[in-house]
Amino acid sequence: MWCGDRKLAAELVDPIRSGDFNQALMELGATVCTSLNPSCSSCPASGHCLALSIFRHDSLVLVSDFPLKGLMVKQ
């Protein structure tokens, strides 16, 4: 964690509705910021996104590039 994380969290998140904020971040990751096809142009956080400012999409490691683990078979 970085030194400004608590201050930033206090500014961004209403303590009474922190669960709503967390749910919104999870939805953003599941629908917009996907590993295979990120929609950075439609992302409301693209102006603050470290990954977008540092990386290019064609240089990112895709999830499908990782080796598959052995399948477990029910007996």
DSSP file (Angstrom, degrees, kcal/mol; ACC not computed):
  #  RESIDUE AA STRUCTURE BP1 BP2  ACC     N-H-->O    O-->H-N    N-H-->O    O-->H-N    TCO  KAPPA ALPHA  PHI   PSI    X-CA   Y-CA   Z-CA
    1    1 A M              0   0    0      0, 0.0     2,-0.2     0, 0.0     0, 0.0   0.000 360.0 360.0 360.0 145.4    0.0    0.0    0.0
    2    2 A W    >   -     0   0    0      1,-0.1     3,-1.7     0, 0.0     4,-0.3  -0.539 360.0-104.2 -96.8 166.0    1.2    3.5   -0.7
    3    3 A C  T 3  S+     0   0    0      1,-0.3     3,-0.3    -2,-0.2     4,-0.3   0.746 115.3  48.0 -64.9 -27.4    1.3    6.3    1.7
    4    4 A G  T 3> S+     0   0    0      1,-0.2     4,-2.6     2,-0.1    -1,-0.3   0.342  80.4 101.5 -95.1   8.5   -1.7    8.2    0.4
    5    5 A D  H <> S+     0   0    0     -3,-1.7     4,-2.4     1,-0.2    -1,-0.2   0.882  81.8  46.0 -64.8 -40.4   -4.1    5.3    0.2
    6    6 A R  H  > S+     0   0    0     -3,-0.3     4,-2.2    -4,-0.3    -1,-0.2   0.899 114.5  48.3 -69.4 -39.0   -6.1    6.1    3.3
    7    7 A K  H  > S+     0   0    0     -4,-0.3     4,-1.6     2,-0.2    -2,-0.2   0.931 113.8  46.5 -65.9 -45.1   -6.4    9.7    2.4
    8    8 A L  H  X S+     0   0    0     -4,-2.6     4,-2.2     1,-0.2     5,-0.2   0.915 111.8  51.1 -63.4 -43.2   -7.5    9.0   -1.1
    9    9 A A  H  X S+     0   0    0     -4,-2.4     4,-2.6    -5,-0.2    -1,-0.2   0.898 108.0  52.6 -61.5 -40.3  -10.0    6.3    0.1
   10   10 A A  H  < S+     0   0    0     -4,-2.2    -1,-0.2     1,-0.2    -2,-0.2   0.846 112.4  45.9 -64.7 -33.1  -11.5    8.8    2.6
   11   11 A E  H  < S+     0   0    0     -4,-1.6    -2,-0.2    -5,-0.1    -1,-0.2   0.846 121.3  35.7 -76.8 -34.4  -12.0   11.3   -0.2
   12   12 A L  H  < S+     0   0    0     -4,-2.2     2,-0.5    -5,-0.1    -2,-0.2   0.806 109.0  61.2 -90.8 -32.0  -13.5    8.9   -2.7
   13   13 A V     <  -     0   0    0     -4,-2.6     5,-0.1    -5,-0.2    -1,-0.1  -0.859  68.8-138.7-112.9 127.1  -15.5    6.5   -0.7
   14   14 A D    >   -     0   0    0     -2,-0.5     3,-1.1     3,-0.2     7,-0.2  -0.703  20.1-141.1 -74.4 120.2  -18.5    7.2    1.5
   15   15 A P  G >  S+     0   0    0      0, 0.0     3,-0.6     0, 0.0     4,-0.2   0.782 100.5  54.1 -58.6 -26.6  -17.9    5.1    4.6
   16   16 A I  G 3  S+     0   0    0      1,-0.2     3,-0.2     2,-0.1    -2,-0.0   0.815 119.4  32.3 -75.5 -29.7  -21.6    4.3    4.8
   17   17 A R  G X> S+     0   0    0     -3,-1.1     4,-1.4     1,-0.1     3,-0.5  -0.116  75.3 126.7-119.3  35.5  -21.8    3.0    1.2
   18   18 A S  H <> S+     0   0    0     -3,-0.6     4,-2.3     1,-0.2     5,-0.2   0.826  71.4  60.3 -63.8 -30.8  -18.3    1.6    0.8
   19   19 A G  H 3> S+     0   0    0      1,-0.2     4,-2.4     2,-0.2    -1,-0.2   0.868 101.8  52.9 -63.7 -36.7  -19.8   -1.7   -0.3
   20   20 A D  H <> S+     0   0    0     -3,-0.5     4,-2.3     2,-0.2    -1,-0.2   0.899 109.0  49.7 -64.8 -40.6  -21.4    0.0   -3.3
   21   21 A F  H  X S+     0   0    0     -4,-1.4     4,-2.1     2,-0.2    -2,-0.2   0.931 111.8  47.8 -63.4 -46.2  -18.0    1.5   -4.3
   22   22 A N  H  X S+     0   0    0     -4,-2.3     4,-2.0     1,-0.2    -2,-0.2   0.903 111.5  50.4 -62.1 -41.6  -16.4   -1.9   -4.1
   23   23 A Q  H  X S+     0   0    0     -4,-2.4     4,-2.4     1,-0.2    -1,-0.2   0.898 108.5  52.8 -63.4 -40.5  -19.1   -3.5   -6.1
   24   24 A A  H  X S+     0   0    0     -4,-2.3     4,-2.3     1,-0.2    -1,-0.2   0.892 108.3  50.3 -63.1 -39.9  -18.8   -0.8   -8.8
   25   25 A L  H  X S+     0   0    0     -4,-2.1     4,-2.2     2,-0.2    -1,-0.2   0.895 110.5  49.7 -65.1 -39.5  -15.1   -1.4   -9.1
   26   26 A M  H  X S+     0   0    0     -4,-2.0     4,-1.9     2,-0.2    -2,-0.2   0.904 111.1  49.2 -65.7 -40.3  -15.7   -5.2   -9.5
   27   27 A E  H  X S+     0   0    0     -4,-2.4     4,-2.1     2,-0.2     5,-0.4   0.895 109.3  52.8 -64.7 -39.9  -18.3   -4.5  -12.2
   28   28 A L  H  X>S+     0   0    0     -4,-2.3     5,-2.6     1,-0.2     4,-2.3   0.922 111.0  46.8 -60.6 -44.6  -15.9   -2.2  -14.0
   29   29 A G  H  <5S+     0   0    0     -4,-2.2    -1,-0.2     3,-0.2    -2,-0.2   0.841 114.9  46.5 -66.2 -33.7  -13.3   -4.9  -14.0
   30   30 A A  H  <5S+     0   0    0     -4,-1.9    -1,-0.2    -5,-0.2    -2,-0.2   0.778 127.0  23.7 -80.4 -27.1  -15.7   -7.5  -15.2
   31   31 A T  H  <5S+     0   0    0     -4,-2.1    -3,-0.2    -5,-0.1     3,-0.2   0.780 135.4  16.9-111.3 -33.9  -17.3   -5.5  -18.0
   32   32 A V  T  <5S+     0   0    0     -4,-2.3     7,-2.8    -5,-0.4     2,-1.2   0.822 119.7  50.5-109.1 -48.2  -14.9   -2.7  -19.1
   33   33 A C  S   <S+     0   0    0     -5,-2.6     2,-0.2     5,-0.2    -1,-0.1  -0.464  75.4 156.6 -97.5  61.8  -11.4   -3.5  -17.9
   34   34 A T        -     0   0    0     -2,-1.2    -4,-0.1     3,-0.3    -3,-0.0  -0.532  47.5-129.0 -88.0 155.6  -11.1   -7.1  -19.1
   35   35 A S  S    S+     0   0    0     -2,-0.2    -1,-0.1     1,-0.2    25,-0.0   0.832 104.6  42.2 -74.2 -32.1   -7.8   -8.8  -19.8
   36   36 A L  S    S+     0   0    0      1,-0.2    -1,-0.2    26,-0.1    26,-0.0   0.837 134.3   7.9 -85.3 -33.5   -8.7  -10.0  -23.3
   37   37 A N  S    S-     0   0    0     -5,-0.0    -3,-0.3     2,-0.0    -1,-0.2  -0.494  73.3-168.2-149.6  72.3  -10.4   -7.0  -24.7
   38   38 A P        -     0   0    0      0, 0.0     2,-0.7     0, 0.0    -5,-0.2  -0.388  15.3-146.5 -67.2 140.8  -10.3   -3.9  -22.5
   39   39 A S    >   +     0   0    0     -7,-2.8     3,-1.3     1,-0.2     4,-0.4  -0.558  33.8 159.5-104.3  65.2  -12.6   -1.0  -23.5
   40   40 A C  G >   +     0   0    0     -2,-0.7     3,-1.0     1,-0.3     6,-0.2   0.817  67.5  62.3 -60.2 -32.9  -10.3    1.8  -22.4
   41   41 A S  G 3  S+     0   0    0      1,-0.2    -1,-0.3    -3,-0.2    -2,-0.1   0.770 111.3  38.1 -67.2 -24.1  -12.1    4.4  -24.7
   42   42 A S  G <  S+     0   0    0     -3,-1.3    -1,-0.2   -10,-0.1    -2,-0.2   0.335  90.1 115.7-105.7   6.4  -15.4    3.9  -22.7
   43   43 A C    X   -     0   0    0     -3,-1.0     3,-1.2    -4,-0.4     4,-0.2  -0.623  56.8-151.0 -81.7 128.4  -13.9    3.6  -19.3
   44   44 A P  T 3  S+     0   0    0      0, 0.0     3,-0.2     0, 0.0    -1,-0.1   0.663  98.3  49.4 -70.1 -14.3  -14.8    6.3  -16.8
   45   45 A A  T >  S+     0   0    0      1,-0.1     3,-1.9     2,-0.1     4,-0.4   0.304  75.6 106.9-104.6   8.3  -11.4    5.8  -15.0
   46   46 A S  G X  S+     0   0    0     -3,-1.2     3,-0.8     1,-0.3    -1,-0.1   0.800  73.8  60.3 -61.8 -29.0   -9.2    6.0  -18.1
   47   47 A G  G 3  S+     0   0    0     -3,-0.2    -1,-0.3     1,-0.2    -2,-0.1   0.679 114.9  35.0 -70.1 -16.5   -7.9    9.4  -17.2
   48   48 A H  G <  S+     0   0    0     -3,-1.9     2,-0.6    -4,-0.0    -1,-0.2   0.234  88.2 124.4-117.8  10.1   -6.5    8.0  -13.9
   49   49 A C    <>  -     0   0    0     -3,-0.8     4,-1.6    -4,-0.4     5,-0.1  -0.638  40.5-168.2 -85.6 117.4   -5.5    4.6  -15.1
   50   50 A L  H  > S+     0   0    0     -2,-0.6     4,-1.8     2,-0.2     5,-0.3   0.893  88.9  54.1 -67.4 -41.2   -1.9    3.7  -14.5
   51   51 A A  H  > S+     0   0    0      1,-0.2     4,-2.7     2,-0.2    -1,-0.2   0.904 108.9  48.5 -61.5 -41.8   -2.0    0.6  -16.7
   52   52 A L  H  4 S+     0   0    0      1,-0.2    -1,-0.2     2,-0.2    -2,-0.2   0.878 113.0  47.6 -66.7 -37.5   -3.3    2.6  -19.6
   53   53 A S  H  < S+     0   0    0     -4,-1.6    -1,-0.2     1,-0.1    -2,-0.2   0.776 122.9  32.7 -75.9 -25.1   -0.6    5.3  -19.2
   54   54 A I  H  < S+     0   0    0     -4,-1.8    -2,-0.2    -5,-0.1     2,-0.2   0.867 115.0  49.7 -96.7 -44.9    2.2    2.8  -18.9
   55   55 A F     <  -     0   0    0     -4,-2.7     2,-0.4    -5,-0.3     3,-0.0  -0.526  63.7-140.1-101.1 160.3    1.3   -0.1  -21.1
   56   56 A R    >>  -     0   0    0     -2,-0.2     3,-1.5     1,-0.1     4,-0.6  -0.899  27.5-121.6-109.7 149.2    0.1   -0.7  -24.6
   57   57 A H  G >4 S+     0   0    0     -2,-0.4     3,-1.0     1,-0.3    -1,-0.1   0.856 110.5  56.6 -60.4 -36.1   -2.6   -3.3  -25.3
   58   58 A D  G 34 S+     0   0    0      1,-0.2    -1,-0.3    -3,-0.0    -3,-0.0   0.629 106.4  50.9 -74.3 -10.5   -0.4   -5.2  -27.7
   59   59 A S  G <4 S+     0   0    0     -3,-1.5    -1,-0.2     2,-0.1    -2,-0.2   0.496  86.6 104.9-101.9  -4.6    2.4   -5.6  -25.1
   60   60 A L  S << S-     0   0    0     -3,-1.0     2,-0.5    -4,-0.6    -3,-0.0  -0.479  76.5-116.2 -76.5 146.1    0.2   -7.0  -22.3
   61   61 A V        -     0   0    0     -2,-0.2     2,-0.2     2,-0.0    -1,-0.1  -0.715  32.6-138.8 -80.0 124.0    0.3  -10.7  -21.4
   62   62 A L    >   -     0   0    0     -2,-0.5     3,-1.8     1,-0.1     4,-0.3  -0.529  15.1-121.1 -83.7 151.7   -3.1  -12.2  -22.1
   63   63 A V  G >  S+     0   0    0      1,-0.3     3,-1.5    -2,-0.2    -1,-0.1   0.857 113.2  61.4 -58.2 -35.4   -4.6  -14.6  -19.7
   64   64 A S  G 3  S+     0   0    0      1,-0.3    -1,-0.3     4,-0.0     4,-0.1   0.636  90.6  69.8 -69.5 -12.1   -4.7  -17.2  -22.6
   65   65 A D  G <  S+     0   0    0     -3,-1.8    -1,-0.3     2,-0.1    -2,-0.2   0.639  80.1  92.8 -78.2 -14.5   -0.9  -17.0  -22.8
   66   66 A F  S <  S-     0   0    0     -3,-1.5     2,-0.0    -4,-0.3    -3,-0.0  -0.544  88.4-103.3 -80.3 144.9   -0.5  -18.8  -19.5
   67   67 A P        -     0   0    0      0, 0.0     2,-0.2     0, 0.0    -1,-0.1  -0.360  37.0-114.1 -66.8 146.6   -0.2  -22.6  -19.5
   68   68 A L        -     0   0    0     -4,-0.1     2,-0.2     1,-0.1     3,-0.1  -0.568  24.4-127.5 -80.3 142.9   -3.2  -24.6  -18.6
   69   69 A K        -     0   0    0     -2,-0.2    -1,-0.1     1,-0.1     0, 0.0  -0.503  41.3 -82.2 -81.8 159.2   -3.2  -26.7  -15.4
   70   70 A G        -     0   0    0     -2,-0.2     2,-0.3     1,-0.1    -1,-0.1  -0.309  48.3-113.0 -61.4 143.8   -4.1  -30.3  -15.6
   71   71 A L        -     0   0    0     -3,-0.1     2,-0.4     1,-0.0    -1,-0.1  -0.583  22.8-131.5 -80.3 139.8   -7.9  -31.0  -15.5
   72   72 A M        -     0   0    0     -2,-0.3     2,-0.5     0, 0.0    -1,-0.0  -0.776  19.4-150.5 -90.7 134.5   -9.3  -32.8  -12.5
   73   73 A V        -     0   0    0     -2,-0.4     2,-0.2     2,-0.0     0, 0.0  -0.899  13.7-124.8-109.2 130.8  -11.5  -35.7  -13.3
   74   74 A K              0   0    0     -2,-0.5     0, 0.0     1,-0.1     0, 0.0  -0.492 360.0 360.0 -70.3 141.0  -14.4  -36.8  -11.0
   75   75 A Q              0   0    0     -2,-0.2    -1,-0.1     0, 0.0    -2,-0.0   0.387 360.0 360.0-112.3 360.0  -14.2  -40.4  -10.0
